[in-house]
Amino acid sequence: MSATRLQRPLPSPAPAPCASSPERWMDRRDRAHALATCLQCPIRRWCAQEALRVQASWGMWAGVWIDGHLSPVAPLLRAVATPIALPHVTSVAALPAVQAPEGRRPLPRRRPPRRPGSARTVVLVRSSGHCEVMQAGCGLNAHGLVSRVSGVPVEHAPSVAAAFAACRDCMATVTDSVNQAEAARLGYCLETADQAAWAPFFWRSSRWVRFDDCGRLHDVEAPQQSRRAS
């Protein structure tokens, strides 16, 4: 995005999207494209750290637009740059690597009661307030939460992994009965609650991940098409 920023090596073998066309990240009129790309960038935390280090004063950094002055948005950048500790949230230990073995389902795990509203908070922290689907025409901001479990309202979602944040357009798309087969293939719609602990989710239309109950993302391999023949 800037010569100053690129003085330090990127912590990834793949170049950041902004390195090939930095002018797009400096153009106020192109902020929608820059934001959508930043939200999918695997080095977003590093980018926020760089913005704070070099005292950036202009452009899109880690999904935060800096309009001439760093100080008003510095708290947002610090939130992205710093891993967030989530107290009072149940940890789930020894989750399966990717999926349950064929013909078997994971044994149910007993969880102590979670404080009211804490699951919603963790999902919003995980999403940083942005849509976790990001299909074509996405509004980018999270307007609500969606339950991944068919027939279970989001307020009764059994775990953090069983819900995701979405904009209004993506919410309508993934809950439309016409699109249920595709929603199931992408991990947005599950038949049972216990699948949420291992079923891959196509996060922000860019990478396959597994959610855990602490609000973390775990990269997984793309599932084979045959897995969701239904």
trRosetta pair geometry for C-beta under 8 A, 3 or more apart (Angstrom, degrees):
i j d omega theta_ij theta_ji phi_ij phi_ji
1 5 5.3 23 58 41 87 157
1 6 7.8 167 39 -41 51 95
1 16 7.9 -52 -25 110 86 136
1 18 4.3 -10 -62 152 83 137
1 19 7.7 -59 -27 -74 50 46
1 22 4.7 150 -132 -142 27 97
1 25 4.3 -74 -122 91 104 146
1 26 6.9 143 -171 -50 86 88
1 59 5.6 140 175 149 124 150
1 60 7.4 -139 -126 69 141 67
1 61 6.9 -160 75 -91 169 75
2 5 4.5 94 57 5 84 104
2 6 7.0 -169 86 -4 44 89
2 22 6.4 155 -58 -172 37 139
2 26 7.7 104 -73 -73 90 120
2 54 7.9 -174 81 120 133 157
2 56 7.4 166 15 -120 149 107
2 59 7.0 -175 -45 17 112 162
3 6 6.1 -67 -147 43 30 103
3 7 7.2 53 153 -47 62 89
4 7 6.1 -37 -167 -6 35 115
4 54 5.0 128 140 -156 126 147
4 56 7.9 177 83 -91 131 82
5 8 7.6 -70 175 34 43 91
5 47 7.9 23 -160 -139 130 75
5 50 5.4 75 -139 157 90 136
5 51 7.9 1 -104 -74 116 57
5 54 6.4 -114 -80 10 66 159
5 56 7.5 24 -69 -84 110 121
6 19 6.5 113 -103 -121 125 98
8 50 7.0 -154 47 -111 132 114
10 15 6.5 129 28 -128 160 49
10 16 5.8 -162 -120 -24 145 98
10 19 7.5 -74 -49 -55 143 143
10 43 6.2 -30 -169 -124 99 177
10 46 7.4 113 -152 117 66 150
11 43 5.9 151 59 -125 90 120
11 46 5.2 -169 25 -91 122 158
12 15 7.9 173 91 -78 101 14
12 16 7.5 103 55 -61 127 73
12 42 6.2 121 -107 90 151 114
12 43 5.1 -118 -15 -56 132 125
14 42 7.7 70 61 42 122 127
15 19 4.5 -98 173 56 113 143
15 20 6.7 102 115 -41 134 93
16 19 4.8 109 64 -19 80 101
16 41 6.3 30 -143 -150 90 128
16 43 6.0 -89 -89 56 105 127
16 47 7.2 118 -127 -79 149 119
17 20 6.7 -62 -170 29 42 102
17 21 7.7 -29 158 39 72 91
17 37 4.9 -111 85 177 157 130
17 41 6.5 -117 12 -95 107 108
18 21 7.1 -92 -149 68 39 60
18 22 5.5 64 166 -106 82 63
18 24 7.4 -139 -126 67 73 93
18 25 4.5 17 -134 -33 119 148
18 34 7.5 51 -94 -138 108 94
18 37 7.5 142 -55 115 81 133
18 38 7.9 29 -45 -81 120 86
18 60 7.8 -158 -99 82 136 97
19 22 6.8 8 -128 -61 21 94
21 24 4.8 33 127 1 108 116
21 25 7.8 129 105 -10 71 87
22 25 5.6 -60 -162 38 52 108
22 26 6.5 40 146 -15 76 110
23 26 5.6 -66 -150 41 40 109
23 27 6.3 43 154 -32 72 108
24 27 5.9 -52 -143 25 33 115
24 30 4.9 -102 -161 128 74 152
24 33 6.2 -63 175 96 122 127
24 34 6.0 174 134 -72 87 97
25 30 7.8 -83 -69 96 23 116
25 34 4.9 129 -111 -127 64 129
25 59 5.1 50 136 -172 83 111
25 60 4.7 -114 -158 50 80 95
25 61 7.9 88 174 -66 121 50
26 58 6.3 44 -142 132 87 105
26 59 4.5 -42 -100 -99 61 107
26 60 7.9 -125 -65 12 30 76
27 30 4.1 49 86 18 113 110
27 31 7.7 -139 99 -46 64 62
27 34 7.9 164 57 -34 77 131
28 31 6.0 -11 -167 -40 42 111
28 65 7.7 81 -124 -161 73 131
28 67 7.5 61 -105 -113 116 98
30 33 5.1 -39 178 39 86 114
30 34 5.9 88 121 -23 86 102
31 34 5.5 -60 -144 43 37 111
31 35 5.8 38 159 -24 72 107
31 60 6.2 153 -133 -70 74 126
31 65 5.7 -2 -136 -89 127 135
32 35 6.0 -54 -145 35 26 110
32 36 6.4 25 157 -18 61 108
32 140 7.1 -144 -148 -34 78 147
33 36 6.0 -58 -149 36 29 109
33 37 6.3 21 157 -13 65 110
34 37 5.9 -62 -150 41 29 107
34 38 6.1 30 155 -22 67 110
34 60 3.8 129 142 42 137 164
34 65 8.0 101 92 -88 130 92
35 38 5.7 -55 -143 36 29 111
35 39 6.4 30 159 -22 64 106
35 60 6.4 -121 -65 -146 62 139
35 63 5.6 76 -144 -139 70 72
35 65 7.6 -43 -74 -48 105 100
35 140 5.9 39 119 -151 125 150
36 39 6.1 -56 -152 31 27 111
36 40 7.1 10 155 -5 59 110
36 134 6.7 140 -150 -151 95 123
36 138 7.2 126 -118 73 116 120
36 140 6.1 -103 -82 -98 80 112
37 40 6.2 -71 -157 43 33 102
37 41 6.5 51 147 -49 68 101
38 41 5.3 -41 -148 4 37 123
38 44 6.2 100 175 -114 76 105
38 47 7.3 -125 -144 88 101 161
38 60 6.0 -132 -42 152 143 114
38 61 7.9 116 -128 149 143 14
38 62 6.0 133 -173 -171 122 16
38 63 3.9 -178 116 -64 127 71
39 44 7.4 36 -122 -94 23 148
39 63 5.3 84 -68 -98 70 132
39 128 7.6 -157 -130 66 94 125
39 130 5.3 -110 -129 119 141 161
39 134 7.2 173 99 -81 130 148
39 140 7.2 171 -15 -150 157 93
39 204 6.1 -157 125 -139 102 148
40 134 7.2 -146 -66 100 112 169
40 204 4.9 -165 -95 128 90 133
40 205 7.7 -55 -102 69 135 72
40 206 4.2 108 -155 -16 123 167
40 207 7.6 151 -162 -5 89 100
41 44 4.8 125 80 -61 97 83
41 47 6.9 31 110 -12 144 143
41 62 7.8 -119 66 -122 131 52
42 207 7.7 88 -76 -49 104 156
43 46 4.4 -38 -180 40 92 121
43 47 5.9 104 120 -30 83 92
44 47 5.5 -54 -150 33 34 115
44 48 6.6 34 154 -19 66 101
44 62 4.8 107 -172 -143 76 83
44 63 6.4 11 -149 -7 123 110
44 80 6.3 -90 143 -180 100 120
45 48 5.8 -52 -153 33 34 110
45 49 6.6 35 149 -18 64 104
45 62 7.3 85 -87 -132 17 129
45 80 6.1 -159 -110 152 58 77
45 81 5.8 120 -166 -128 71 39
45 83 7.8 16 -135 -62 147 70
46 49 5.5 -55 -153 36 35 114
46 50 6.4 37 150 -22 67 104
47 50 5.5 -52 -150 34 33 114
47 51 6.6 38 151 -23 65 101
47 61 5.7 -172 153 -173 100 74
47 62 4.1 167 95 -67 107 88
48 51 5.7 -48 -150 30 34 114
48 52 6.7 29 154 -12 63 104
48 61 6.6 123 -99 140 49 98
48 62 3.8 1 -61 -29 82 173
48 64 7.2 72 -111 13 96 126
48 77 4.5 174 -160 -165 95 77
48 78 7.5 -177 160 -69 119 17
48 80 3.9 173 -70 93 162 111
48 81 3.8 -141 109 -63 113 86
49 52 6.0 -60 -155 40 32 108
49 53 6.1 33 150 -23 67 110
49 81 4.5 130 -67 -140 69 116
50 53 5.4 -55 -142 36 33 113
50 54 6.1 6 169 2 70 108
50 56 7.6 53 121 -35 76 124
50 61 7.3 -141 81 -157 92 120
51 54 6.8 -67 -139 48 21 90
51 56 4.3 -62 -148 19 76 130
51 61 3.8 101 -80 157 137 156
51 62 6.4 -109 -6 5 135 113
51 64 7.4 167 106 66 175 117
51 66 7.0 178 -162 -39 126 143
51 70 7.4 169 160 -132 94 114
51 77 5.3 -111 85 -144 128 145
52 55 7.4 19 -173 -75 30 44
52 56 7.9 -43 -45 15 23 92
52 70 7.8 135 -110 -176 51 133
52 74 6.7 96 -109 -144 95 89
52 77 5.5 167 -55 126 99 130
52 78 6.7 85 -83 -77 145 73
52 81 6.2 -38 0 -48 137 166
55 70 5.7 -119 -165 -13 64 162
56 59 6.7 -79 176 51 124 100
56 61 5.5 117 80 -49 162 152
56 66 5.5 131 118 44 100 168
56 70 6.1 122 74 -93 56 115
57 66 6.1 -161 -179 144 19 124
57 68 6.0 1 168 -167 94 24
57 69 6.5 3 -146 -89 88 21
57 70 5.7 -78 -95 -40 59 90
58 66 5.7 -131 -98 98 12 98
58 67 7.3 51 -121 -126 64 22
58 68 6.3 37 -84 -73 87 40
59 65 7.6 -122 136 -144 22 60
59 66 6.0 2 52 51 49 98
60 63 7.0 13 -178 -104 98 16
60 64 7.2 151 -155 71 58 34
60 65 5.4 -29 -96 -95 72 68
60 66 7.7 179 -86 14 22 75
61 64 5.6 -31 72 63 75 87
61 66 6.0 18 12 -11 113 117
61 77 6.7 10 103 -110 116 120
62 77 6.3 108 59 -129 135 80
62 80 4.9 142 149 123 135 156
62 81 7.5 -42 -129 -62 175 77
63 80 7.0 163 52 -102 107 153
63 128 7.2 82 99 120 154 146
63 130 7.4 -85 -167 -40 144 153
64 73 5.2 151 170 169 121 129
64 76 4.9 149 -116 113 136 124
64 77 5.4 -120 46 -71 161 81
64 80 6.9 -145 -26 -4 122 144
65 73 7.3 -155 76 -95 47 165
66 69 7.4 -147 -174 70 84 31
66 70 5.8 -4 -144 -99 127 61
66 73 5.7 -136 -97 51 72 140
69 72 5.8 68 99 3 107 100
70 73 6.7 -93 -166 56 44 85
70 74 5.5 63 149 -65 85 97
70 77 7.9 -37 -167 10 92 149
71 74 5.5 -30 -137 -8 32 122
73 76 4.9 -45 -171 36 75 118
73 77 6.1 75 132 -21 84 99
74 77 5.6 -57 -147 40 36 111
74 78 6.2 38 155 -21 69 105
75 78 5.6 -54 -145 37 32 112
75 79 6.4 38 154 -24 64 102
76 79 5.7 -52 -153 30 32 114
76 80 6.8 25 151 -13 64 103
77 80 5.8 -56 -151 38 36 107
77 81 5.9 31 153 -19 69 113
78 81 5.5 -58 -137 42 32 111
78 82 5.8 8 169 -3 69 116
79 82 6.7 -66 -134 45 20 94
79 84 7.2 18 -164 -71 75 117
79 128 7.8 137 124 -132 113 100
80 128 6.8 39 -98 -126 90 142
84 125 5.8 -122 88 -174 154 128
84 215 7.9 -38 79 97 111 143
86 89 4.5 -3 130 10 110 139
86 122 5.8 65 -155 -110 148 98
86 125 6.7 171 -90 75 119 162
86 214 6.0 158 57 -166 131 75
86 215 5.8 116 -37 19 162 131
88 114 7.6 114 150 -152 86 70
88 115 5.6 10 155 -3 132 126
88 118 6.1 -114 114 -124 106 150
89 114 7.1 28 -128 -134 54 112
89 118 6.1 -168 -91 159 82 123
89 122 5.7 105 -118 -81 143 137
89 160 7.3 25 -163 -40 119 144
89 213 6.6 -176 163 142 99 84
89 214 5.7 125 113 -119 126 60
89 215 7.2 -16 164 -11 166 102
90 111 4.9 50 -176 -154 171 107
90 112 6.3 170 -93 47 119 80
90 114 6.2 -90 -12 -82 108 102
90 213 5.4 -25 85 131 86 138
90 214 8.0 -124 89 -70 42 72
91 213 6.8 164 -134 79 20 103
91 214 5.7 15 -109 -60 70 118
92 95 5.7 56 122 -62 110 106
92 109 6.4 104 -136 97 97 166
92 111 7.9 -37 -86 -92 91 113
92 159 7.9 33 -55 -155 140 138
92 161 8.0 -35 9 -19 156 132
92 197 6.7 -139 168 -134 157 110
92 212 5.5 -152 50 -165 114 97
92 213 4.6 99 -18 20 113 115
92 214 7.4 -144 18 -19 80 87
95 197 5.8 -150 -137 172 108 97
95 198 6.7 177 177 -83 99 81
95 210 7.3 171 136 136 140 137
95 212 6.1 -129 -28 -106 156 107
95 218 7.9 170 82 15 137 162
96 99 6.6 -71 120 83 133 8
96 100 6.1 164 7 -81 173 52
96 106 6.2 -129 -20 -85 124 122
96 197 7.4 90 25 124 94 100
96 198 4.8 6 61 -108 116 131
97 220 7.7 136 147 -119 69 104
98 198 6.7 77 132 -174 29 96
98 200 7.0 -4 -169 -58 86 104
98 210 6.9 -155 -133 -50 46 138
98 220 4.8 132 -123 -152 93 123
98 221 6.5 -19 -120 36 147 88
99 198 5.1 129 -119 147 39 117
99 199 7.0 58 -114 -97 91 42
99 200 7.3 -50 -67 -23 104 91
99 223 7.2 83 -53 -106 144 111
99 227 7.6 -89 -134 -140 169 140
100 104 5.7 -138 165 94 106 74
100 105 5.4 9 -176 -127 167 36
100 106 5.2 -123 -95 -36 116 79
100 195 7.9 -93 -1 -115 123 65
100 198 5.6 130 -34 72 76 158
101 104 4.6 22 72 44 96 115
105 192 7.7 -19 -138 86 144 148
105 194 5.7 70 173 105 117 140
105 195 7.9 -68 -140 -71 104 69
106 109 7.8 -22 140 -27 115 95
106 194 5.8 -165 61 171 93 112
106 197 6.0 -81 56 76 159 135
106 198 6.4 142 -28 -16 135 131
108 194 6.2 -91 -92 -99 76 123
109 197 7.6 113 10 -93 124 156
111 114 7.2 -7 143 -40 120 97
111 159 7.3 146 -24 -98 167 99
111 213 7.6 -139 -117 -157 141 170
114 118 5.0 -130 166 60 103 124
114 119 6.0 75 121 -45 153 93
115 118 4.4 86 67 -30 89 125
117 120 5.4 -56 -161 40 56 115
117 121 6.1 60 144 -26 79 104
118 121 5.4 -53 -150 35 38 116
118 122 6.4 37 154 -21 69 102
119 122 5.9 -54 -149 34 32 109
119 123 6.5 31 154 -18 65 105
119 157 6.6 -171 144 81 149 106
119 159 7.1 -173 -127 179 127 24
119 160 5.1 -154 -145 -82 82 70
119 163 6.7 89 152 30 112 138
120 123 5.9 -55 -150 35 31 110
120 124 6.4 27 155 -15 65 108
120 145 6.2 -118 -127 -28 86 155
120 163 7.7 -49 -96 109 56 156
121 124 5.9 -61 -150 39 30 108
121 125 6.3 30 153 -19 66 106
122 125 5.6 -53 -146 36 33 111
122 126 6.2 36 153 -22 65 105
122 160 4.7 -46 96 -122 134 134
122 213 7.7 27 136 179 163 52
122 214 7.3 -131 -154 -176 133 25
122 215 4.2 -137 -178 -65 94 116
123 126 5.6 -52 -147 35 31 114
123 127 6.3 16 157 -7 65 111
123 145 5.8 68 107 -115 154 124
123 160 6.0 -170 -60 -155 82 82
123 163 5.3 -55 -89 100 151 107
123 164 6.7 -165 -157 -122 119 25
123 165 5.6 150 150 -43 102 95
123 215 7.1 -146 -75 -112 29 96
124 127 5.9 -61 -141 46 30 103
124 129 6.1 34 -172 -79 88 60
124 142 6.7 -171 -123 89 78 154
124 145 7.9 -80 -59 -70 83 110
124 165 6.3 104 -98 -77 55 139
125 128 7.2 21 -174 -76 33 47
125 215 5.5 4 84 -162 107 156
126 132 7.7 17 114 -87 101 135
126 160 7.6 125 -21 172 143 117
126 165 7.7 168 77 0 91 117
126 211 7.5 39 -167 -134 161 107
126 215 4.0 -147 -66 -163 104 90
126 216 7.6 -123 -116 -55 109 16
126 217 7.2 129 -163 -44 107 92
127 130 5.5 -154 160 57 89 56
127 131 7.3 -63 -168 -178 125 1
127 132 5.0 -89 -111 -55 111 104
127 142 5.4 76 125 -58 144 146
127 164 7.4 116 -72 -169 127 68
127 165 3.9 -60 -32 37 172 139
129 141 6.6 -26 148 -149 85 77
129 142 5.4 -142 -177 28 39 111
129 165 7.6 -123 -141 168 18 161
130 140 5.7 -43 -148 170 101 67
130 141 6.1 -74 -116 -115 59 33
130 142 5.6 137 174 -29 3 90
130 165 7.2 105 87 108 30 130
131 134 5.3 142 102 -60 112 69
131 138 5.3 -152 72 -170 158 119
131 139 6.7 118 -40 65 137 70
131 140 5.8 -135 12 -156 109 15
131 141 6.8 51 -30 78 86 16
131 142 5.6 166 -70 -81 47 64
131 165 6.4 -142 -123 118 33 85
131 166 5.2 45 -140 -143 88 43
131 167 4.2 -45 -76 -18 129 90
131 170 5.4 111 -161 24 133 149
131 204 7.4 122 105 -106 77 79
132 142 7.4 31 -15 -94 80 113
132 164 4.6 -114 70 -178 140 109
132 165 5.0 102 -8 59 106 75
132 166 6.4 -75 42 -73 76 66
132 201 7.8 0 150 149 118 129
132 203 5.9 -53 -175 -145 89 78
132 204 6.1 -79 -159 -55 43 75
133 138 6.8 -178 89 -109 85 123
133 164 7.2 108 -51 128 85 132
133 166 5.0 28 -1 -118 121 103
133 167 7.5 -119 49 25 107 80
133 170 3.8 156 73 -177 138 141
133 171 7.9 179 10 -56 148 47
133 173 7.5 165 149 67 152 119
133 174 6.3 -125 -114 -38 151 134
133 188 6.9 38 -107 -100 111 132
133 204 7.1 71 92 -95 7 36
133 205 6.9 47 160 -37 49 92
134 138 4.5 -33 -135 -58 48 171
134 140 7.3 44 -107 -102 92 53
134 170 6.9 -16 -39 -82 20 149
134 204 4.3 32 22 -151 136 64
134 205 4.8 -122 91 13 92 107
134 206 7.5 -7 81 -17 137 97
135 138 5.8 134 54 -59 46 99
135 169 7.7 -133 67 120 97 101
135 170 5.4 142 24 -111 98 95
135 173 5.9 -90 53 84 151 165
135 205 5.9 137 -87 -65 49 136
137 169 5.3 -120 121 159 101 154
138 167 5.6 124 -169 31 74 139
138 169 6.2 -162 -117 74 36 120
138 170 5.5 20 -116 -48 89 116
139 143 7.0 24 81 -27 141 119
139 167 3.5 173 51 -172 100 146
139 168 6.1 34 5 33 149 82
139 169 5.5 136 -21 11 99 109
139 170 7.5 -128 21 -3 84 93
140 167 6.4 59 36 -64 25 140
141 167 5.9 93 70 -100 53 101
142 145 7.8 28 178 -70 117 59
142 165 3.7 -19 -132 170 135 120
142 166 6.5 69 -134 37 75 13
142 167 6.5 -102 -106 -68 28 57
143 166 7.1 -43 44 102 80 56
143 167 5.3 70 0 -146 104 45
143 168 4.8 -6 51 -47 159 78
143 171 6.8 -96 68 -13 107 140
144 154 7.7 141 159 47 97 170
144 165 7.4 171 96 -146 27 65
144 166 6.7 -27 71 62 70 76
144 168 7.6 70 14 -84 107 63
144 171 6.1 41 63 -95 108 155
145 154 4.7 149 106 -178 99 145
145 157 7.8 -100 143 -5 125 147
145 163 5.0 17 177 174 117 120
145 164 6.9 158 -153 82 72 26
145 165 5.7 -47 -99 -95 67 58
145 166 7.6 110 -129 18 23 79
146 154 6.0 -111 -145 -83 14 127
146 163 6.6 159 77 -156 41 71
146 164 5.7 -22 58 63 92 77
146 165 7.7 144 13 -114 82 12
146 166 5.2 13 -10 11 123 127
146 171 5.7 -174 -65 -128 124 86
146 174 6.4 68 167 87 166 129
146 175 6.7 -138 -139 -57 125 111
146 188 7.4 1 112 -172 136 97
147 152 5.0 -141 165 93 151 85
147 153 6.2 149 -19 156 146 17
147 154 4.2 -150 -42 -85 89 61
147 156 7.6 4 -98 65 146 68
147 157 4.6 -163 -117 -80 95 105
147 162 6.4 0 -154 145 75 91
147 163 5.6 -40 -103 -100 49 83
148 157 7.4 76 25 -134 74 119
148 161 7.8 -54 27 137 145 60
148 162 5.1 -134 42 -165 104 54
148 163 6.4 -139 -9 -80 87 28
148 164 6.5 72 -58 -5 101 100
148 187 7.3 -21 -147 157 127 67
148 188 6.4 -138 -124 179 83 34
148 189 6.4 -164 -166 -106 60 24
148 190 4.9 40 142 7 95 107
148 196 5.7 128 75 -102 135 103
148 199 7.7 172 159 75 141 136
148 201 7.7 -75 -110 -99 142 119
149 152 4.0 10 92 32 113 129
149 157 6.6 153 19 -125 113 75
149 158 7.3 48 -17 10 156 99
149 162 5.4 -5 -24 -166 108 115
149 190 5.3 -38 -98 72 55 98
149 191 7.9 -11 -148 110 68 12
149 192 7.0 -11 -137 169 104 14
149 193 5.0 1 -103 -85 147 69
149 195 7.9 147 -99 50 86 101
149 196 6.9 -55 -58 -51 100 118
150 189 5.9 57 -66 -175 92 96
150 190 6.7 -143 -11 81 82 43
150 191 5.9 -13 22 -118 123 38
152 156 5.5 -121 -175 90 89 102
152 157 6.2 114 128 -93 118 53
152 158 7.4 -41 179 -20 157 88
152 162 7.5 -26 94 161 142 130
152 193 6.8 63 -32 -77 165 103
153 156 5.0 71 64 20 83 100
153 157 7.7 -106 104 -40 45 70
154 157 5.3 -10 -156 -29 47 114
154 163 5.5 92 -149 -124 92 120
157 162 4.3 178 -174 101 101 109
157 163 4.2 66 150 -52 177 110
158 162 5.4 63 50 10 72 160
158 193 4.6 49 23 -165 140 138
158 196 7.3 166 66 29 99 147
159 162 4.7 100 56 -2 76 104
159 163 7.9 -172 89 2 49 86
159 193 7.4 124 8 180 100 101
159 196 5.7 164 61 101 118 141
159 197 7.3 23 76 -70 165 81
159 213 5.3 -76 -171 -99 107 108
160 163 6.8 -80 -160 42 34 95
160 211 6.7 -141 116 156 84 121
160 212 7.5 24 81 118 116 38
160 213 4.6 128 33 -138 111 56
160 214 7.4 171 60 -7 156 13
160 215 6.1 -80 168 -67 149 65
161 196 4.2 137 112 152 99 102
161 197 5.9 104 85 -88 160 43
161 210 7.8 0 -141 170 125 70
161 211 3.8 162 -125 98 81 110
161 212 6.1 -20 -70 -128 118 13
161 213 5.8 -68 -20 -69 98 65
162 190 7.5 -95 -135 42 82 137
162 193 5.9 -9 -107 -146 144 80
162 196 3.9 -56 -80 -101 76 163
164 188 7.1 -87 38 -131 143 76
164 201 7.0 166 -75 -163 143 146
164 211 7.8 -141 -81 -60 94 152
166 170 4.4 -130 -167 93 108 109
166 171 4.3 145 105 -66 124 80
166 174 6.8 -118 -116 25 164 132
167 170 5.0 82 52 19 80 102
167 171 6.6 -139 92 -11 36 94
168 171 5.5 -57 -144 36 27 117
168 172 6.4 26 158 -19 63 105
169 172 5.9 -55 -152 34 29 109
169 173 6.5 28 151 -20 63 107
170 173 5.4 -53 -147 35 36 114
170 174 6.2 21 162 -10 70 107
171 174 6.5 -62 -142 41 24 98
171 175 6.2 2 165 1 62 118
172 175 6.4 -73 -141 48 23 97
172 176 6.2 42 158 -47 64 102
173 176 5.9 -45 -151 7 27 116
173 179 5.8 -13 175 50 67 171
173 183 8.0 163 129 -78 74 108
174 179 6.6 -100 -116 105 27 127
174 183 4.6 119 -155 -117 75 121
174 188 4.5 -94 -154 152 130 150
174 189 6.9 179 175 -43 93 100
175 183 7.7 103 -65 -103 28 163
176 179 4.6 60 75 18 100 105
176 180 7.6 -134 96 -44 53 70
177 180 5.6 -15 -156 -29 43 118
179 182 5.1 -56 -171 49 78 112
179 183 5.5 85 127 -30 89 102
180 183 5.4 -54 -140 38 34 114
180 184 6.2 36 159 -21 67 103
180 189 6.0 -69 -154 72 74 171
181 184 5.9 -53 -151 34 28 111
181 185 6.6 31 150 -21 62 106
181 228 7.9 141 -173 143 68 106
181 230 7.4 -148 -126 124 83 50
182 185 5.5 -51 -148 33 35 115
182 186 6.4 20 158 -8 66 109
183 186 6.1 -66 -147 45 28 102
183 188 4.2 -82 -167 72 84 114
183 189 4.1 59 122 -5 109 117
184 187 7.8 51 -177 -65 30 19
184 188 7.4 -86 -65 56 24 71
184 189 4.7 -60 -76 75 65 101
184 190 7.4 132 -130 -83 77 33
184 191 7.9 39 -131 -42 120 82
184 228 5.3 171 126 -168 96 127
184 230 6.6 -69 129 91 158 89
185 225 7.6 -1 -146 -140 119 64
185 228 4.4 176 -102 90 61 145
186 201 7.3 46 149 -157 69 48
186 202 4.1 -66 -161 18 93 125
187 190 7.4 10 -161 -63 55 94
187 199 5.2 161 -134 140 97 100
187 200 5.1 -119 -71 101 143 54
187 201 3.8 -141 114 -99 139 50
187 202 5.9 150 31 -4 108 70
187 208 7.9 121 -9 -142 146 84
187 223 8.0 133 -56 5 106 135
188 201 7.1 97 -70 -141 52 88
188 202 7.7 -50 -40 40 91 91
190 193 7.5 117 105 -92 127 23
190 195 4.3 -170 -162 79 131 131
190 196 6.1 -148 25 -64 168 72
190 199 5.7 -180 -99 18 123 169
191 195 6.7 82 48 -10 71 148
192 195 5.3 110 70 -11 77 102
193 196 6.0 -32 -175 0 52 115
194 197 6.4 -35 -176 13 56 111
195 198 6.7 -89 -165 54 48 80
195 199 4.4 37 160 -36 94 125
196 199 6.3 -45 -103 29 24 108
196 211 7.0 -40 173 67 85 114
197 212 7.8 44 -145 -118 67 61
198 210 6.3 -21 -147 -139 35 131
199 210 7.5 144 73 -122 31 86
200 208 4.7 -3 -172 -172 125 107
200 209 7.0 131 -153 64 72 25
200 210 6.1 -64 -100 -73 54 77
200 220 5.1 -129 -103 80 107 134
200 221 8.0 -84 -91 77 148 45
200 222 7.3 148 155 -136 163 34
200 223 5.1 -172 36 -31 138 110
201 208 7.2 144 67 -154 37 57
201 209 5.6 -36 63 68 89 78
201 210 7.0 128 12 -104 90 31
201 211 6.3 25 8 -23 142 100
202 205 6.3 37 144 -101 105 39
202 207 7.7 160 -156 82 53 26
202 208 6.0 -32 -99 -95 58 68
203 206 6.8 -52 93 53 69 77
203 207 5.6 -25 59 71 98 78
203 208 7.3 138 11 -122 86 16
203 209 4.6 7 -12 18 134 121
203 217 6.6 8 -61 -134 173 133
204 207 7.3 15 59 28 91 80
207 219 6.3 -53 167 -121 122 95
208 219 7.0 85 83 -159 66 62
208 220 5.2 -84 123 73 103 80
208 221 6.7 -3 80 125 142 15
208 222 4.9 173 -26 -90 150 57
208 223 7.1 172 -145 -10 147 74
209 217 4.4 -31 -163 -165 144 98
209 218 6.1 128 -165 63 79 42
209 219 5.8 -49 -104 -96 74 41
209 220 6.3 125 -134 14 20 89
210 217 7.6 133 64 -162 43 52
210 218 4.6 -27 59 65 93 103
210 220 5.1 69 -24 -28 100 131
211 215 7.9 -25 -162 -129 93 25
211 216 7.6 142 -156 76 50 48
211 217 6.8 -31 -99 -103 56 58
211 218 7.8 -168 -73 20 11 86
212 215 7.5 -48 77 22 73 20
212 216 5.0 -1 43 55 110 93
212 218 6.6 64 -26 -16 106 116
223 227 4.6 -65 167 30 119 152
223 228 7.1 72 116 -14 137 104
224 227 5.4 118 67 -22 73 96
225 228 7.4 -86 -174 47 41 80
225 229 7.9 74 140 -78 70 69
226 229 5.8 -1 -161 -55 53 104
